[in-house]
């Protein structure tokens, strides 16, 4: 690997080399961010397979992926799912439609609109679209669009983008409309997703950074990188 200050350049050959991956990336507890100009579907899927969660950055008018091997991860085990009273009321009203992969483009558009500082750019979206065409019999990768609509399915209230590898679902980013009438619908979307994942026999939900309170309110627990990887490497092989 090529060192650039405190950030390492990451290539496909690095993550396919078990010595580099286990002894110089996983074991390096001083580094978490990496950078890559490999925008291929093969690289994206393989870095995800290794447990990285990639964002992006533009440097000197050039687009880069920024895979992160986090120091800690928030994991939801479905028996720990907590449903607040407010979300239970929304569930009982049943004034919504929950769907998977019916309109990814609309979810992406809303994410880009609702976040002023947004790493899920059009360039990043192009990589995601390429992953849908990439086939590898040894990697069970599937891009997922999670959608929560009003009952008439004319307004997308909340949604997120993530991916499945093996029996694990990983969240990337999402959004929720800020209208007062949609208070707690973002939490509702997450609860519905957790229920969906459990019903479809996922091992656990990887929520990424463990620094947001809403993840713990949902029932997630923080795991160190070492603890996470033990579960991750088992889950992606199922």
KEKE-3310 file (N, C-alpha, C; in steps of 0.2 Angstrom, whole numbers, plus 5000, padded with zeros to 4 digits):
npx = (5004:5002:5008:5000:5003:4993:4983:4980:4982:4971:4970:4963:4971:4976:4966:4963:4973:4977:4986:4990:4977:4973:4984:4989:4978:4966:4972:4978:4976:4977:4973:4959:4953:4954:4959:4953:4955:4949:4935:4927:4915:4919:4929:4922:4912:4921:4928:4917:4914:4925:4922:4923:4915:4911:4912:4913:4924:4929:4944:4954:4947:4944:4936:4935:4934:4931:4934:4931:4938:4931:4933:4924:4908:4890:4879:4863:4855:4841:4832:4834:4828:4820:4804:4797:4784:4778:4781:4774:4761:4761:4762:4751:4741:4744:4745:4753:4765:4777:4791:4803:4816:4809:4809:4823:4830:4822:4824:4837:4838:4830:4839:4850:4844:4840:4852:4864:4878:4884:4889:4885:4885:4882:4892:4895:4883:4883:4893:4886:4875:4882:4886:4875:4875:4886:4893:4897:4900:4905:4902:4889:4881:4870:4862:4851:4836:4827:4811:4798:4782:4768:4751:4745:4755:4761:4769:4786:4791:4801:4817:4831:4848:4857:4866:4866:4876:4880:4872:4870:4865:4869:4868:4869:4866:4852:4836:4823:4808:4805:4793:4781:4770:4775:4783:4793:4793:4804:4810:4800:4802:4815:4811:4802:4811:4820:4811:4808:4820:4823:4812:4817:4827:4840:4856:4861:4860:4871:4874:4884:4893:4894:4889:4878:4863:4850:4852:4855:4844:4836:4840:4853:4870:4886:4901:4918:4931:4937:4928:4917:4922:4924:4910:4906:4914:4909:4895:4895:4898:4887)
npy = (4994:5011:5025:5040:5054:5053:5044:5030:5024:5014:4999:4986:4975:4976:4973:4960:4953:4943:4944:4958:4963:4957:4959:4972:4981:4977:4975:4987:4999:5013:5019:5023:5028:5027:5029:5029:5028:5019:5015:5005:4992:4980:4983:4991:4982:4972:4979:4982:4969:4966:4973:4987:5003:5014:5031:5046:5058:5074:5079:5092:5093:5080:5064:5053:5037:5034:5023:5016:5008:5006:5011:5007:4999:5001:4989:4980:4968:4958:4954:4964:4975:4990:4997:5013:5021:5031:5027:5015:5019:5025:5013:5006:5014:5012:5020:5020:5014:5002:4997:4988:4991:4997:5010:5016:5027:5038:5038:5040:5053:5061:5059:5066:5079:5082:5082:5094:5093:5081:5065:5055:5057:5060:5054:5044:5037:5032:5022:5013:5009:5002:4991:4983:4976:4969:4952:4939:4923:4920:4930:4936:4949:4962:4977:4988:4997:5006:5010:5021:5026:5037:5032:5032:5031:5041:5050:5050:5047:5043:5035:5024:5019:5004:4989:4971:4958:4941:4936:4948:4965:4981:4998:5013:5027:5039:5047:5058:5066:5083:5088:5093:5084:5072:5068:5057:5047:5043:5035:5026:5020:5014:5004:4996:4991:4984:4974:4968:4963:4954:4945:4940:4932:4938:4940:4950:4968:4980:4995:5005:5019:5022:5033:5040:5044:5040:5027:5019:5021:5013:5001:4996:4991:4995:4989:4985:4986:4974:4965:4967:4962:4949:4944:4949:4943:4930:4931:4936:4925:4917)
npz = (5000:4997:5006:5010:5019:5033:5027:5018:5002:4993:4984:4973:4973:4986:4995:4991:4995:5008:5018:5019:5021:5033:5042:5041:5038:5045:5057:5060:5071:5071:5060:5050:5038:5021:5004:4986:4969:4961:4953:4950:4949:4954:4963:4972:4977:4983:4992:5001:5005:5013:5024:5024:5024:5012:5008:4999:4991:4983:4977:4971:4960:4956:4958:4972:4980:4997:5007:5023:5037:5050:5067:5077:5077:5075:5079:5076:5084:5081:5091:5100:5096:5098:5100:5100:5109:5101:5088:5088:5088:5075:5068:5071:5065:5052:5040:5028:5016:5014:5005:4995:4984:4974:4969:4967:4962:4965:4979:4980:4974:4984:4995:4991:4990:5003:5011:5014:5014:5005:5002:4993:4979:4961:4954:4963:4964:4951:4952:4961:4953:4943:4951:4951:4940:4940:4942:4952:4957:4969:4978:4987:4984:4986:4981:4990:4990:5002:5006:5011:5010:5008:5011:4998:4990:4983:4988:4994:5009:5018:5017:5013:5007:5005:5007:5005:5010:5010:5024:5030:5032:5027:5031:5021:5019:5022:5022:5028:5026:5032:5036:5048:5050:5047:5057:5066:5056:5050:5060:5060:5048:5049:5059:5053:5043:5051:5055:5043:5039:5050:5047:5035:5038:5041:5048:5056:5058:5051:5056:5054:5059:5077:5083:5084:5092:5089:5084:5095:5102:5094:5098:5095:5098:5102:5094:5095:5082:5081:5087:5079:5066:5069:5069:5057:5047:5048:5046:5032:5025:5025)
capx = (5000:5006:5006:5000:5002:4989:4978:4983:4979:4968:4968:4960:4976:4977:4961:4963:4979:4975:4992:4989:4970:4972:4989:4990:4972:4962:4976:4980:4971:4978:4970:4952:4951:4958:4956:4955:4952:4946:4928:4924:4910:4923:4932:4917:4909:4926:4929:4912:4915:4930:4919:4924:4910:4914:4909:4917:4927:4932:4950:4957:4942:4944:4932:4938:4930:4934:4932:4933:4938:4929:4936:4918:4902:4884:4875:4857:4853:4834:4829:4835:4824:4815:4799:4794:4776:4776:4781:4769:4755:4761:4761:4744:4737:4745:4744:4760:4767:4784:4793:4810:4818:4803:4811:4830:4832:4818:4827:4844:4836:4828:4845:4854:4841:4839:4858:4868:4884:4882:4894:4881:4885:4880:4897:4894:4877:4885:4896:4881:4872:4887:4886:4869:4877:4892:4891:4902:4897:4907:4900:4882:4880:4864:4860:4844:4833:4822:4806:4792:4778:4761:4747:4743:4761:4763:4775:4791:4792:4808:4821:4838:4851:4861:4867:4866:4881:4878:4866:4871:4863:4873:4866:4874:4863:4845:4833:4816:4805:4805:4787:4779:4766:4779:4787:4794:4792:4811:4811:4796:4805:4820:4808:4799:4816:4822:4806:4809:4827:4822:4808:4820:4833:4847:4860:4861:4860:4876:4872:4890:4896:4890:4889:4871:4859:4844:4854:4855:4837:4833:4842:4859:4875:4893:4906:4925:4932:4939:4922:4913:4925:4922:4903:4905:4917:4905:4889:4895:4899:4881)
capy = (5000:5018:5029:5047:5057:5048:5041:5025:5022:5007:4996:4980:4970:4976:4970:4953:4950:4942:4947:4965:4964:4955:4961:4979:4985:4975:4976:4994:5003:5020:5021:5020:5031:5025:5033:5025:5031:5013:5016:4999:4988:4975:4986:4993:4976:4969:4983:4981:4962:4966:4977:4994:5007:5019:5037:5049:5065:5077:5083:5095:5091:5073:5060:5047:5034:5034:5017:5017:5003:5010:5009:5004:4999:4999:4983:4979:4961:4960:4953:4970:4980:4994:5001:5018:5022:5035:5023:5010:5023:5025:5006:5004:5018:5009:5025:5020:5008:5000:4994:4987:4991:4999:5016:5018:5033:5043:5038:5044:5060:5064:5059:5072:5085:5083:5083:5099:5090:5074:5061:5051:5061:5057:5049:5038:5033:5028:5015:5009:5006:4996:4985:4979:4972:4965:4946:4935:4918:4919:4935:4937:4956:4965:4984:4988:5003:5005:5015:5022:5030:5038:5026:5033:5029:5047:5054:5046:5050:5042:5030:5023:5015:5000:4983:4964:4953:4935:4937:4955:4971:4987:5004:5018:5034:5039:5053:5058:5073:5087:5091:5091:5079:5066:5067:5050:5042:5041:5030:5020:5017:5009:4999:4992:4988:4979:4969:4965:4959:4948:4940:4937:4928:4941:4938:4957:4975:4984:5002:5009:5023:5021:5040:5044:5042:5036:5020:5016:5021:5008:4995:4994:4990:4997:4984:4987:4983:4967:4961:4967:4958:4942:4943:4951:4937:4924:4933:4937:4918:4913)
capz = (5000:4996:5011:5009:5025:5037:5024:5014:4995:4993:4978:4973:4975:4993:4999:4989:4998:5015:5023:5019:5024:5040:5046:5040:5038:5051:5064:5061:5075:5071:5054:5048:5032:5015:4998:4980:4962:4957:4953:4947:4953:4957:4969:4977:4981:4987:4999:5005:5007:5018:5030:5024:5022:5008:5006:4993:4991:4978:4978:4965:4954:4955:4962:4975:4985:5004:5011:5030:5041:5056:5074:5080:5073:5078:5076:5079:5084:5080:5097:5104:5093:5103:5096:5104:5109:5095:5082:5088:5086:5068:5065:5072:5060:5045:5035:5024:5012:5015:5000:4994:4977:4969:4966:4970:4959:4969:4986:4979:4973:4990:4999:4988:4991:5010:5014:5011:5013:5003:4998:4988:4973:4955:4953:4968:4961:4945:4954:4964:4947:4940:4955:4950:4934:4941:4944:4955:4960:4976:4982:4987:4986:4983:4983:4992:4991:5007:5004:5015:5006:5011:5009:4991:4986:4979:4992:4997:5016:5021:5013:5013:5003:5009:5003:5008:5009:5014:5028:5034:5029:5029:5029:5019:5021:5021:5023:5030:5025:5038:5037:5055:5049:5046:5063:5068:5051:5049:5065:5058:5042:5052:5063:5047:5040:5055:5055:5037:5040:5054:5044:5030:5041:5041:5054:5060:5054:5052:5055:5053:5065:5083:5086:5083:5097:5086:5083:5101:5103:5090:5101:5093:5102:5099:5094:5092:5075:5081:5089:5073:5061:5070:5067:5050:5043:5049:5042:5025:5022:5025)
cpx = (5004:5003:5006:4998:4999:4984:4982:4979:4977:4967:4965:4964:4977:4972:4960:4969:4978:4980:4991:4982:4970:4978:4991:4984:4968:4966:4979:4975:4972:4975:4963:4950:4956:4955:4958:4951:4950:4939:4924:4919:4914:4926:4927:4914:4914:4928:4923:4912:4920:4928:4920:4917:4912:4909:4913:4919:4929:4938:4953:4953:4942:4940:4936:4933:4934:4932:4935:4932:4937:4932:4930:4912:4896:4880:4868:4856:4845:4830:4829:4831:4819:4811:4796:4787:4774:4776:4776:4762:4755:4760:4754:4739:4738:4743:4750:4760:4774:4786:4801:4811:4813:4805:4817:4831:4828:4821:4834:4843:4834:4834:4849:4851:4841:4846:4862:4875:4883:4887:4891:4880:4882:4885:4897:4888:4879:4889:4891:4877:4876:4887:4880:4870:4882:4890:4897:4899:4899:4905:4893:4880:4874:4863:4853:4842:4827:4817:4800:4788:4771:4757:4745:4749:4763:4768:4779:4793:4799:4811:4828:4841:4856:4863:4867:4872:4880:4872:4866:4868:4867:4870:4871:4872:4856:4843:4826:4814:4804:4798:4784:4774:4769:4784:4787:4794:4799:4812:4806:4799:4811:4817:4805:4805:4819:4817:4807:4815:4826:4818:4812:4827:4840:4850:4860:4861:4866:4874:4878:4892:4891:4890:4883:4866:4853:4846:4853:4848:4833:4835:4849:4864:4882:4897:4912:4926:4933:4933:4918:4915:4923:4915:4903:4908:4913:4898:4889:4896:4893:4877)
cpy = (5006:5022:5037:5051:5051:5044:5036:5025:5015:5004:4989:4974:4970:4972:4962:4950:4949:4945:4954:4967:4963:4958:4968:4983:4983:4977:4983:4998:5010:5023:5018:5022:5029:5029:5029:5029:5025:5014:5011:4996:4983:4977:4988:4987:4972:4973:4982:4974:4962:4970:4984:4997:5013:5025:5040:5056:5068:5081:5085:5092:5084:5069:5054:5044:5034:5029:5018:5010:5006:5007:5005:5004:4998:4994:4982:4971:4962:4958:4959:4976:4983:4998:5006:5018:5026:5031:5017:5013:5023:5018:5004:5008:5015:5014:5026:5014:5007:4996:4993:4987:4993:5006:5019:5025:5039:5043:5042:5051:5064:5064:5065:5078:5087:5084:5088:5097:5083:5071:5056:5055:5057:5052:5043:5034:5029:5021:5011:5005:5001:4990:4980:4974:4967:4958:4942:4930:4917:4925:4937:4944:4958:4972:4984:4995:5002:5011:5015:5027:5032:5033:5026:5031:5035:5051:5049:5050:5049:5036:5029:5019:5010:4994:4976:4961:4947:4936:4943:4960:4977:4993:5009:5025:5034:5046:5052:5065:5076:5090:5088:5085:5072:5065:5059:5045:5040:5035:5024:5016:5012:5003:4994:4988:4983:4973:4965:4960:4953:4943:4936:4934:4931:4940:4945:4962:4979:4992:5007:5013:5023:5028:5043:5040:5038:5029:5016:5016:5015:5001:4992:4994:4992:4991:4987:4984:4976:4963:4961:4962:4951:4940:4944:4945:4931:4925:4934:4930:4914:4914)
cpz = (5000:5002:5009:5015:5030:5034:5018:5007:4995:4986:4979:4975:4983:4997:4997:4992:5006:5020:5024:5023:5031:5045:5046:5039:5044:5057:5065:5065:5075:5065:5052:5041:5027:5009:4991:4974:4958:4958:4950:4952:4957:4963:4974:4981:4985:4993:5004:5009:5013:5024:5030:5022:5018:5007:5000:4995:4985:4980:4972:4959:4952:4960:4965:4979:4992:5008:5018:5033:5048:5063:5078:5075:5077:5075:5080:5078:5085:5087:5102:5101:5098:5099:5101:5104:5103:5089:5082:5086:5078:5065:5065:5067:5053:5039:5030:5020:5012:5009:4999:4987:4972:4965:4969:4968:4963:4976:4985:4978:4980:4995:4997:4990:4998:5014:5011:5009:5011:4999:4993:4982:4967:4953:4957:4965:4955:4947:4957:4958:4944:4945:4954:4944:4935:4944:4946:4959:4967:4981:4982:4989:4982:4985:4984:4993:4996:5006:5009:5012:5010:5008:5001:4987:4981:4982:4995:5004:5018:5017:5015:5008:5007:5004:5008:5006:5013:5018:5032:5029:5032:5027:5026:5021:5019:5022:5026:5029:5032:5040:5044:5055:5049:5052:5065:5063:5049:5054:5063:5052:5044:5056:5058:5044:5044:5055:5049:5037:5044:5051:5038:5032:5040:5048:5059:5055:5056:5051:5055:5060:5071:5087:5086:5088:5095:5085:5089:5104:5100:5094:5099:5098:5099:5100:5092:5086:5076:5083:5082:5068:5062:5068:5060:5045:5043:5045:5035:5021:5021:5019)
residu = (UNK:UNK:UNK:UNK:UNK:UNK:UNK:UNK:UNK:UNK:UNK:UNK:UNK:UNK:UNK:UNK:UNK:UNK:UNK:UNK:UNK:UNK:UNK:UNK:UNK:UNK:UNK:UNK:UNK:UNK:UNK:UNK:UNK:UNK:UNK:UNK:UNK:UNK:UNK:UNK:UNK:UNK:UNK:UNK:UNK:UNK:UNK:UNK:UNK:UNK:UNK:UNK:UNK:UNK:UNK:UNK:UNK:UNK:UNK:UNK:UNK:UNK:UNK:UNK:UNK:UNK:UNK:UNK:UNK:UNK:UNK:UNK:UNK:UNK:UNK:UNK:UNK:UNK:UNK:UNK:UNK:UNK:UNK:UNK:UNK:UNK:UNK:UNK:UNK:UNK:UNK:UNK:UNK:UNK:UNK:UNK:UNK:UNK:UNK:UNK:UNK:UNK:UNK:UNK:UNK:UNK:UNK:UNK:UNK:UNK:UNK:UNK:UNK:UNK:UNK:UNK:UNK:UNK:UNK:UNK:UNK:UNK:UNK:UNK:UNK:UNK:UNK:UNK:UNK:UNK:UNK:UNK:UNK:UNK:UNK:UNK:UNK:UNK:UNK:UNK:UNK:UNK:UNK:UNK:UNK:UNK:UNK:UNK:UNK:UNK:UNK:UNK:UNK:UNK:UNK:UNK:UNK:UNK:UNK:UNK:UNK:UNK:UNK:UNK:UNK:UNK:UNK:UNK:UNK:UNK:UNK:UNK:UNK:UNK:UNK:UNK:UNK:UNK:UNK:UNK:UNK:UNK:UNK:UNK:UNK:UNK:UNK:UNK:UNK:UNK:UNK:UNK:UNK:UNK:UNK:UNK:UNK:UNK:UNK:UNK:UNK:UNK:UNK:UNK:UNK:UNK:UNK:UNK:UNK:UNK:UNK:UNK:UNK:UNK:UNK:UNK:UNK:UNK:UNK:UNK:UNK:UNK:UNK:UNK:UNK:UNK:UNK:UNK:UNK:UNK:UNK:UNK:UNK:UNK:UNK:UNK:UNK:UNK)
# end
